[in-house]
């Protein structure tokens, strides 16, 4: 059932005070909750693993069709043939003085993690974790419970933002409320690969994608549940390391006191890079980190306390780094994504493994560059006695060097993104969201996550403001990714405000 502008006018005709756009958007959403969930479920059911080009392209074509039905002109952009498409959509409004570029990505992380309670591409409505009881939302009467969650890959990261925008646009159109800005949508198809071609894609189409403000709709909300905005994110570079032991597994009774163990070697390598408290041990690593400004410190100090509740929710008896979560975003981190050697479970054997593997990533603070971090890391490992190779070493290399590590750096490295918190566009975003949610929006200098947006922001020469809607515990990048319905409902209102109530 569609709600027309005329129907809404009749519904509100008896009111002494004309309904605000926010009220109209909420009324439309309340009348269309099941339709919104059904549309969102269809979007989530489309496989979108970033490395599968055919699936990513199918998503691009589908989303483009949704936008065309809403009056947007659309174009699929590619950096070069054989690379993932990004969607560019545009809608101009007569009289609008500004153009806002709304960014999101529609590709997703792999789904091979253990512990999924439902098929990742079969969206499932459930209660919150850990119970996660199935819910028959289609048979529910009355409003859907805002604490229910829709489980599926990309629910929170990042298709939820796309659905929020689409539903916000529909609600405004039904109410006869026009956008206050010209709109461009830039929906990326390779963010979860590290955006290796996105910078070139933007450079190739710079005039097409240019705008006065970039709103980035990625990442989770503040753990307090309050709406926050950010003005950048950390950079990233990562690598895979492989160390080598014997050419074949060796009986650990016969050889355990003689042959080097790659299991121990890879553990030692990892612990030489960072300590248990998270401090990175590479000499001089922090020298390039830009100082935290007084304005940034003030914004961080204004954030509400969430750490005590987070420890309870996550079962943590301690934290590493600064006591406050967001304070840690101001510096770099080194995370060990995975470490493995030998076998366990049914395949366990009392043997020395042939190799040990680890996967690591650095989150980079402003001032640091991937090239510099890579150089410092390799120089430090070399000083520790590691001989670095790029391919599997041959026998002569193995015999010539006592400690060999193969290092392969990830594609898609990026520097940190920074935008001014006090620019007129940033103030306009904060004011718009404040009017929508009814309280001053929280401001985070930059988020702990990473993206390739620095290059984009620098090319566009426009400020960026991050506007997230996903629940902080959405399990992005992990099994059982989900989006809380209440976050989607609130996100629809927030994006409606950004469409119709944004000017500077």
C-alpha positions as CSV (number, residue, x, y, z in Angstrom):
1,X,0.0,0.0,0.0
2,X,1.4,3.4,-0.9
3,X,0.8,6.6,1.1
4,X,0.3,9.5,-1.2
5,X,0.9,13.2,-0.4
6,X,-2.9,13.8,-0.6
7,X,-3.6,11.0,1.9
8,X,-1.0,12.4,4.3
9,X,-2.6,15.9,3.9
10,X,-6.0,14.5,4.9
11,X,-4.5,12.6,7.8
12,X,-2.9,15.7,9.2
13,X,-5.7,18.2,8.2
14,X,-7.4,18.0,11.6
15,X,-4.3,19.0,13.5
16,X,-4.1,22.5,14.8
17,X,-0.4,22.5,14.0
18,X,0.9,21.3,10.6
19,X,2.9,18.2,10.8
20,X,6.7,18.6,10.6
21,X,8.6,16.7,7.9
22,X,10.0,14.6,10.8
23,X,6.5,13.7,11.9
24,X,5.5,12.9,8.3
25,X,8.5,10.7,7.8
26,X,7.7,8.8,11.0
27,X,4.1,8.4,10.1
28,X,5.0,7.0,6.7
29,X,7.5,4.6,8.2
30,X,5.0,3.4,10.8
31,X,2.6,2.6,8.0
32,X,5.2,0.8,5.9
33,X,7.4,-1.1,8.3
34,X,6.8,-4.5,6.8
35,X,7.3,-3.2,3.3
36,X,10.6,-1.6,4.3
37,X,11.8,-4.9,5.9
38,X,10.7,-6.9,2.9
39,X,12.7,-4.5,0.6
40,X,15.7,-4.6,2.9
41,X,15.5,-8.4,3.0
42,X,15.6,-8.6,-0.8
43,X,18.7,-6.4,-0.9
44,X,20.4,-8.5,1.8
45,X,19.6,-11.8,0.1
46,X,21.8,-10.8,-2.9
47,X,25.3,-12.3,-2.3
48,X,27.9,-9.4,-2.3
49,X,31.3,-10.8,-1.3
50,X,33.7,-8.1,-2.5
51,X,36.0,-10.5,-4.4
52,X,33.1,-12.0,-6.5
53,X,32.8,-9.5,-9.4
54,X,29.7,-11.1,-10.9
55,X,27.8,-10.8,-7.6
56,X,28.9,-7.3,-7.0
57,X,27.8,-6.3,-10.4
58,X,24.4,-7.9,-9.9
59,X,24.0,-5.7,-6.8
60,X,25.0,-2.6,-8.7
61,X,22.5,-3.3,-11.4
62,X,19.7,-3.9,-8.8
63,X,20.4,-0.8,-6.7
64,X,20.6,1.3,-9.9
65,X,17.2,0.1,-10.8
66,X,15.8,1.0,-7.4
67,X,17.2,4.5,-7.9
68,X,16.0,4.9,-11.4
69,X,12.4,4.1,-10.3
70,X,12.8,7.0,-7.8
71,X,13.7,9.5,-10.5
72,X,17.5,9.4,-10.2
73,X,19.8,9.3,-13.3
74,X,22.3,6.5,-12.8
75,X,25.6,5.4,-14.2
76,X,27.9,2.5,-13.4
77,X,31.5,3.7,-13.1
78,X,34.6,1.5,-13.3
79,X,38.3,2.4,-13.0
80,X,39.0,0.0,-15.8
81,X,37.4,-3.1,-17.3
82,X,37.2,-6.1,-15.0
83,X,37.1,-4.0,-11.8
84,X,34.0,-3.6,-9.6
85,X,31.4,-1.0,-10.5
86,X,30.5,2.0,-8.4
87,X,27.1,3.5,-8.7
88,X,26.8,7.2,-9.4
89,X,23.2,8.5,-9.1
90,X,22.1,12.1,-9.3
91,X,18.9,14.1,-8.6
92,X,18.8,17.9,-9.0
93,X,16.3,20.1,-7.2
94,X,15.4,23.5,-8.7
95,X,16.7,26.3,-6.5
96,X,19.1,24.2,-4.5
97,X,22.4,26.0,-3.8
98,X,24.5,23.0,-2.6
99,X,25.3,19.5,-3.9
100,X,25.8,16.8,-1.3
101,X,27.5,13.5,-2.2
102,X,26.1,10.6,-0.1
103,X,28.6,7.7,0.1
104,X,28.0,4.1,1.1
105,X,29.2,0.7,-0.1
106,X,27.2,-2.3,-1.1
107,X,29.9,-5.0,-1.2
108,X,30.5,-7.2,1.8
109,X,33.0,-9.3,3.8
110,X,33.4,-13.0,3.2
111,X,31.0,-15.4,5.0
112,X,33.3,-18.2,6.0
113,X,33.4,-17.4,9.7
114,X,32.3,-20.2,12.0
115,X,29.2,-19.8,14.1
116,X,26.6,-18.3,11.8
117,X,23.2,-19.1,13.3
118,X,21.4,-18.6,9.9
119,X,22.5,-18.6,6.3
120,X,24.3,-15.3,5.7
121,X,22.4,-14.5,2.5
122,X,19.0,-15.7,3.9
123,X,18.0,-12.7,6.1
124,X,16.6,-13.8,9.4
125,X,14.7,-11.7,11.9
126,X,15.7,-12.5,15.5
127,X,15.9,-11.2,19.0
128,X,19.3,-9.8,20.1
129,X,22.3,-12.0,20.7
130,X,23.0,-14.1,22.6
131,X,19.5,-15.6,22.5
132,X,18.8,-14.7,18.9
133,X,15.4,-16.3,18.8
134,X,13.7,-16.4,15.4
135,X,10.8,-14.0,15.0
136,X,7.9,-14.2,12.5
137,X,7.8,-10.6,11.7
138,X,5.5,-11.1,8.8
139,X,2.7,-12.4,11.1
140,X,3.3,-9.8,13.7
141,X,0.4,-7.4,14.4
142,X,1.0,-3.7,15.2
143,X,4.4,-2.0,15.1
144,X,7.5,-4.2,14.7
145,X,9.6,-4.4,17.9
146,X,12.5,-1.9,17.4
147,X,14.8,-4.3,19.3
148,X,14.4,-7.1,16.8
149,X,17.4,-7.5,14.5
150,X,17.7,-8.5,10.9
151,X,20.6,-10.9,10.5
152,X,22.6,-11.2,7.3
153,X,25.8,-10.3,5.7
154,X,26.0,-6.5,5.1
155,X,23.0,-5.7,7.2
156,X,25.0,-3.2,9.3
157,X,28.0,-2.8,7.0
158,X,26.7,-1.2,4.8
159,X,23.5,-2.0,3.0
160,X,21.5,-0.6,6.0
161,X,22.6,2.9,5.1
162,X,21.4,2.4,1.5
163,X,18.0,1.2,2.7
164,X,17.7,4.1,5.1
165,X,18.3,6.6,2.3
166,X,15.9,4.9,0.0
167,X,13.1,4.7,2.6
168,X,13.8,8.3,3.7
169,X,13.5,9.5,0.1
170,X,10.2,7.6,-0.3
171,X,8.8,9.1,2.9
172,X,9.6,12.6,1.8
173,X,8.3,12.1,-1.7
174,X,5.0,10.7,-0.3
175,X,4.7,13.8,1.9
176,X,5.5,16.2,-0.9
177,X,8.7,17.4,0.7
178,X,11.5,18.3,-1.7
179,X,15.2,17.9,-1.1
180,X,16.9,21.1,0.1
181,X,20.1,20.1,-1.8
182,X,21.1,18.6,-5.1
183,X,21.9,14.9,-4.4
184,X,24.6,12.7,-5.7
185,X,24.9,9.1,-4.5
186,X,28.3,7.4,-4.8
187,X,27.9,3.7,-3.8
188,X,31.1,1.8,-4.0
189,X,31.5,-1.9,-4.9
190,X,35.0,-2.7,-3.5
191,X,35.3,-1.1,-0.1
192,X,35.7,-4.5,1.6
193,X,38.7,-5.2,-0.7
194,X,40.4,-2.0,0.6
195,X,39.1,0.1,-2.3
196,X,42.2,-0.6,-4.5
197,X,40.6,1.1,-7.6
198,X,38.3,3.6,-6.1
199,X,40.7,6.5,-6.0
200,X,41.5,6.0,-9.7
201,X,37.7,5.7,-10.4
202,X,37.1,9.0,-8.7
203,X,40.0,10.7,-10.5
204,X,38.7,9.5,-13.8
205,X,35.2,10.9,-13.1
206,X,36.0,13.8,-10.9
207,X,33.7,16.4,-12.4
208,X,30.8,13.9,-12.3
209,X,31.2,13.1,-8.6
210,X,32.2,16.5,-7.4
211,X,30.1,18.1,-4.6
212,X,30.2,20.6,-1.8
213,X,30.0,18.0,1.0
214,X,30.6,14.3,1.3
215,X,28.5,12.4,3.8
216,X,30.0,8.9,4.5
217,X,27.4,6.4,5.7
218,X,29.6,3.7,7.0
219,X,30.4,2.3,10.4
220,X,28.5,1.9,13.7
221,X,26.9,4.5,16.0
222,X,28.3,5.4,19.4
223,X,28.0,2.6,21.9
224,X,25.8,4.8,24.0
225,X,23.1,4.5,21.3
226,X,23.3,8.3,20.7
227,X,23.8,9.6,17.2
228,X,27.3,10.7,16.4
229,X,29.1,12.2,13.5
230,X,32.8,11.9,12.7
231,X,35.2,13.8,10.5
232,X,37.5,11.1,9.2
233,X,38.9,7.7,10.0
234,X,42.3,6.0,10.4
235,X,44.3,4.7,7.6
236,X,45.3,1.0,7.2
237,X,48.0,-1.3,5.9
238,X,48.3,-5.0,6.5
239,X,50.4,-8.0,5.7
240,X,50.6,-11.7,5.8
241,X,53.7,-13.3,7.3
242,X,54.9,-16.9,6.8
243,X,57.9,-18.5,8.6
244,X,59.4,-21.8,7.7
245,X,60.5,-24.9,9.6
246,X,61.4,-28.3,8.2
247,X,60.5,-29.4,4.7
248,X,58.2,-32.1,6.2
249,X,56.5,-32.5,9.6
250,X,58.9,-34.1,12.2
251,X,58.1,-36.3,15.2
252,X,58.3,-33.9,18.1
253,X,59.8,-36.5,20.4
254,X,62.7,-37.3,18.2
255,X,63.3,-33.7,16.9
256,X,61.6,-31.3,19.4
257,X,64.8,-30.5,21.1
258,X,66.7,-30.0,17.9
259,X,64.6,-28.7,15.0
260,X,63.2,-25.1,15.2
261,X,59.5,-24.9,15.6
262,X,57.7,-22.5,13.2
263,X,54.8,-22.3,15.7
264,X,57.1,-20.8,18.2
265,X,58.8,-18.7,15.5
266,X,55.6,-17.0,14.3
267,X,54.5,-16.4,17.9
268,X,57.9,-14.8,18.6
269,X,57.7,-12.6,15.5
270,X,54.2,-11.3,16.4
271,X,55.2,-10.5,20.0
272,X,58.3,-8.7,18.8
273,X,56.0,-6.2,17.0
274,X,53.7,-5.4,19.8
275,X,53.3,-6.1,23.5
276,X,50.4,-7.5,25.4
277,X,49.1,-4.0,26.2
278,X,48.9,-3.1,22.5
279,X,52.0,-0.9,22.4
280,X,53.8,-1.2,19.0
281,X,57.5,-2.1,19.6
282,X,58.9,-0.9,16.3
283,X,61.5,1.8,17.2
284,X,60.3,5.3,16.1
285,X,56.9,4.0,15.1
286,X,55.0,6.8,16.9
287,X,57.3,9.6,15.7
288,X,55.1,10.5,12.7
289,X,51.8,10.5,14.6
290,X,50.3,14.0,14.5
291,X,49.6,15.6,17.9
292,X,45.9,15.6,19.1
293,X,44.5,19.1,18.9
294,X,42.8,20.9,21.7
295,X,39.5,20.8,19.7
296,X,39.8,17.1,19.3
297,X,40.5,16.6,23.0
298,X,37.5,18.7,23.9
299,X,35.2,16.7,21.5
300,X,36.5,13.4,23.0
301,X,36.0,14.6,26.6
302,X,32.4,15.4,25.8
303,X,31.6,11.8,24.8
304,X,29.5,9.9,27.4
305,X,31.0,7.1,29.4
306,X,30.4,3.7,27.8
307,X,33.4,1.7,28.8
308,X,32.0,0.0,32.0
309,X,29.0,-1.3,30.1
310,X,31.0,-2.3,27.2
311,X,33.2,-4.5,29.3
312,X,30.2,-6.2,30.7
313,X,28.6,-6.7,27.3
314,X,31.8,-8.1,25.9
315,X,32.9,-10.1,28.9
316,X,36.2,-8.2,29.3
317,X,38.0,-8.1,32.6
318,X,40.4,-5.3,31.4
319,X,41.1,-3.1,28.5
320,X,44.4,-2.2,26.8
321,X,45.5,1.3,25.8
322,X,43.7,4.4,27.1
323,X,40.9,3.9,29.6
324,X,38.4,5.6,27.2
325,X,37.6,3.7,23.9
326,X,37.6,6.7,21.6
327,X,40.9,8.1,22.9
328,X,42.6,5.1,21.4
329,X,41.4,6.2,17.9
330,X,43.8,9.1,18.1
331,X,46.8,6.7,17.7
332,X,47.8,3.7,15.7
333,X,47.2,0.0,16.5
334,X,48.6,-3.3,15.4
335,X,46.0,-6.1,15.3
336,X,46.8,-9.8,14.8
337,X,44.0,-10.9,12.5
338,X,45.0,-14.5,12.7
339,X,47.8,-16.8,13.7
340,X,48.1,-20.5,12.8
341,X,50.6,-23.4,12.7
342,X,50.1,-27.1,12.8
343,X,46.8,-28.8,13.4
344,X,44.4,-29.4,16.3
345,X,41.2,-31.3,16.9
346,X,40.9,-34.6,15.0
347,X,43.9,-33.6,12.8
348,X,46.2,-33.0,15.8
349,X,49.6,-34.7,15.7
350,X,52.6,-34.7,18.0
351,X,54.7,-33.1,15.3
352,X,56.7,-30.0,14.4
353,X,54.9,-28.1,11.7
354,X,56.5,-27.1,8.5
355,X,55.4,-23.4,8.6
356,X,53.7,-20.8,10.7
357,X,51.4,-18.1,9.4
358,X,50.1,-14.8,10.8
359,X,47.9,-12.0,9.3
360,X,48.3,-8.5,10.8
361,X,47.0,-5.0,10.1
362,X,48.1,-1.5,11.2
363,X,45.5,1.2,11.7
364,X,47.3,4.4,11.0
365,X,46.8,7.7,12.7
366,X,47.1,11.1,10.9
367,X,50.7,11.8,10.0
368,X,51.5,8.1,9.2
369,X,51.8,6.7,5.7
370,X,51.5,3.0,4.5
371,X,54.9,3.2,2.7
372,X,56.7,4.5,5.8
373,X,55.1,1.9,8.1
374,X,56.0,-0.9,5.7
375,X,59.6,0.3,5.5
376,X,59.9,0.6,9.3
377,X,58.4,-2.8,9.9
378,X,60.7,-4.6,7.5
379,X,63.8,-2.7,8.6
380,X,63.0,-3.7,12.2
381,X,62.4,-7.4,11.4
382,X,65.7,-7.4,9.5
383,X,67.5,-6.0,12.5
384,X,66.0,-8.8,14.6
385,X,67.6,-11.4,12.2
386,X,64.8,-12.2,9.8
387,X,65.6,-12.6,6.2
388,X,62.6,-11.3,4.2
389,X,61.4,-13.0,1.0
390,X,58.3,-12.4,-1.2
391,X,57.9,-16.0,-2.5
392,X,58.3,-19.5,-1.0
393,X,62.0,-19.9,-0.5
394,X,64.0,-22.6,-2.3
395,X,66.3,-25.0,-0.6
396,X,69.4,-22.9,-1.1
397,X,67.7,-19.9,0.6
398,X,66.5,-22.1,3.5
399,X,70.0,-23.4,4.1
400,X,71.6,-19.9,3.9
401,X,69.4,-18.1,6.4
402,X,68.4,-19.3,9.9
403,X,65.2,-17.2,10.1
404,X,63.2,-16.6,7.0
405,X,59.9,-14.8,6.8
406,X,57.8,-14.3,3.7
407,X,56.0,-10.9,3.8
408,X,53.2,-10.0,1.4
409,X,51.6,-6.6,2.0
410,X,47.8,-6.2,1.3
411,X,46.4,-4.2,-1.5
412,X,44.3,-1.2,-0.7
413,X,46.4,0.6,1.9
414,X,45.4,4.1,2.8
415,X,46.3,7.1,4.9
416,X,44.0,8.6,7.6
417,X,41.2,10.9,6.5
418,X,40.7,14.2,8.3
419,X,38.1,17.0,7.8
420,X,37.6,20.1,9.9
421,X,34.9,19.8,12.6
422,X,34.0,23.5,12.5
423,X,33.4,24.0,8.7
424,X,30.0,25.4,7.7
425,X,28.9,22.1,6.1
426,X,29.9,20.1,9.2
427,X,28.0,22.5,11.4
428,X,25.0,22.2,9.1
429,X,25.1,18.4,9.4
430,X,25.3,18.5,13.1
431,X,22.4,21.0,13.3
432,X,20.2,18.9,11.0
433,X,20.7,15.7,12.9
434,X,20.2,17.6,16.2
435,X,16.8,18.8,15.0
436,X,15.9,15.3,14.1
437,X,17.0,13.4,17.2
438,X,16.3,16.2,19.7
439,X,19.7,16.4,21.4
440,X,23.2,17.8,20.4
441,X,24.9,15.2,18.2
442,X,28.1,13.6,19.5
443,X,31.2,14.6,17.6
444,X,34.1,12.2,17.1
445,X,37.2,13.6,15.4
446,X,37.7,10.4,13.5
447,X,36.6,6.9,13.9
448,X,38.7,3.8,14.6
449,X,37.9,2.2,11.4
450,X,39.6,2.7,8.0
451,X,38.6,3.4,4.5
452,X,40.2,4.8,1.3
453,X,38.3,8.1,1.7
454,X,41.4,10.3,2.3
455,X,42.3,10.2,-1.4
456,X,38.7,10.9,-2.4
457,X,38.3,13.8,0.0
458,X,41.6,15.3,-1.2
459,X,40.4,15.0,-4.8
460,X,37.0,16.4,-4.2
461,X,38.4,19.2,-2.1
462,X,35.2,19.0,0.0
463,X,34.7,18.3,3.7
464,X,33.6,14.8,4.8
465,X,31.2,14.0,7.6
466,X,30.6,10.4,8.7
467,X,27.0,9.7,9.6
468,X,26.5,6.1,10.9
469,X,23.2,4.4,11.7
470,X,24.2,0.8,12.6
471,X,24.1,-0.5,16.2
472,X,27.5,-0.7,17.7
473,X,27.1,-4.4,18.3
474,X,26.1,-5.2,14.7
475,X,29.0,-7.8,14.3
476,X,30.3,-6.2,11.1
477,X,33.0,-8.2,9.4
478,X,32.1,-11.2,11.6
479,X,29.5,-14.0,11.8
480,X,25.9,-13.1,12.7
481,X,26.1,-9.5,11.3
482,X,22.8,-7.8,12.1
483,X,21.0,-4.5,12.1
484,X,18.6,-3.5,14.9
485,X,15.3,-2.3,13.5
486,X,15.2,0.7,15.8
487,X,18.5,1.8,14.3
488,X,17.0,1.5,10.8
489,X,13.9,3.5,11.8
490,X,16.1,6.2,13.4
491,X,18.4,6.2,10.4
492,X,15.5,6.8,8.0
493,X,14.6,9.9,10.0
494,X,18.2,11.1,10.1
495,X,18.7,10.7,6.4
496,X,15.4,12.3,5.7
497,X,16.6,15.3,7.6
498,X,19.9,15.3,5.6
499,X,17.9,15.3,2.4
500,X,15.3,17.9,3.2
501,X,16.8,19.9,6.1
502,X,20.3,20.7,5.2
503,X,21.6,24.0,4.1
504,X,24.5,26.4,4.8
